[in-house]
Amino acid sequence: ALQGVAGGIEDLAEQRLLRLEGRARGALADMLRFVNATPVGDWTGGALAQAQATGAADLSLALTIPLPDPAAATVRGSVQLAGNDLHLRPDVPVLAALRGRVDFTERGLTVQPL
C-alpha cells in the first residue's frame, strides 16, 4: 500500500496540473503486477508483463497529470532492490540477489548499483 501520499492541483486557473507523490514498501512481485495493470505497463511496451520477482522492495513514485490532457501524464520514481531475484521472461536467466536502485520515468529507466 502507498504511504505518505501527498498531492494537489497547482495553479488551478492556468496550468491545472495534478501532482501526486507517495512511497511504498512491499513485495516486488506486487509492484510488478501494479506496473502491468497501469499505464506504466503500456509505457514500458509490456517489457515486464512476464516478470516474476522475490523479496521486498521500496518504491518512490511521483505522478504529474495535466488535467486538460491526462494522456500527457508523466511519472518519476525509483525502486530500491535489496537482494531480490528477478526473472524477466521464461527465455532469460534469473537475475539473482539484485542490489541497487532502478530509477524510471515514462521515457525509460536507469540502474544505479549499490
N, C-alpha and C positions, 0 to 999 in steps of 0.2 A: 504494500500500500504506500502511496505517496505520503510524504510528511513535509511539514514546513512549507506548504503550498501558499504562495503569495501571488497576487496579481491585481490587475486593474486595467482600466481604459485610460490611456494618456491622451490628453488633448481631444476630448470628445467632439469639439466643434471643427477641428481641422483634419488631423491625420487619422483619428479613430483607430488606434492600434490597441488590441487586447494583448497584454503581456502576462504570461504565467510562468512561474518558476517553482520547482519542487525537488525533493530528494526522495530516494527510496533505498531500502536495504532488503534484500530477499534473494530467493533462488534465481540464479542466472537463467535457468530454463523458463521461469515465468516471465522474465524480462524479454526473452526471445519471442515468446508467444504474444506478448503485448506489441512488440515491434511489428510482427507479422500481421496483426489484426488492425493496425492503424495505417494512416497514410505514409508513415515512415517505411513500412514494408514495400510500398509502391516506389518510394524514392530510392530504395536500395535495389530496385529491379528484382525483388524477391530473392536476393542473394542469401538470405538467412532462413528461407522457407523450410528447408530440411534440417536445419541446425539443431543439435541436441547439446546440452551442457550439464555439468555437475557443479555443485557448490554454490555458495552465496556470493553476491556482488553488491557493490554500491553504485547507485545511479544518481546523477545530477542532470536535470532537464530544464530547458527554458524554451518556451514557445512564444513567437510573435505572430499574431494573426491580424492582418489588415481587415477590418470589418467590411469595407466595401468590396473586397476581393479575397475571401478566405483561401482560395486556391493558391494565393501567393504567400502562404504561411511559411515561416522559417523556423527551424529548430536548431538548438545548440545544446550539446550535452556531453557527458563522459560516463564511462563505466569503468570502475576500478576492479581489476581482477586480482585475486589473492590465492593462486594455486588451483584455478579452475581447469577442468578438462572441457574441450570444445571439439565437437565432431560436426563439421560444416555440411558435409554430404556423404552419402554412402561410399562414393568412389575416392574420397580424400581421407588420408590417415588422421587419427585423433591427434589433436594438439593438446598435449598433456601438461599439467601443472603450470598453466599460464599465469604470469605475474606482470602487471603493468596497468596502463590506463589507455583506454580507447576513447579518443575524442571524436565527435561526429557533428556534422551539420546536415542539412538537406542536400548538400552538394558532394559530400564524401566523408572519409574518416582518416585518421592518423593514429598510429600506435606509439605510445610512449613507454619504453621498458622501464622497469624499476631498477 
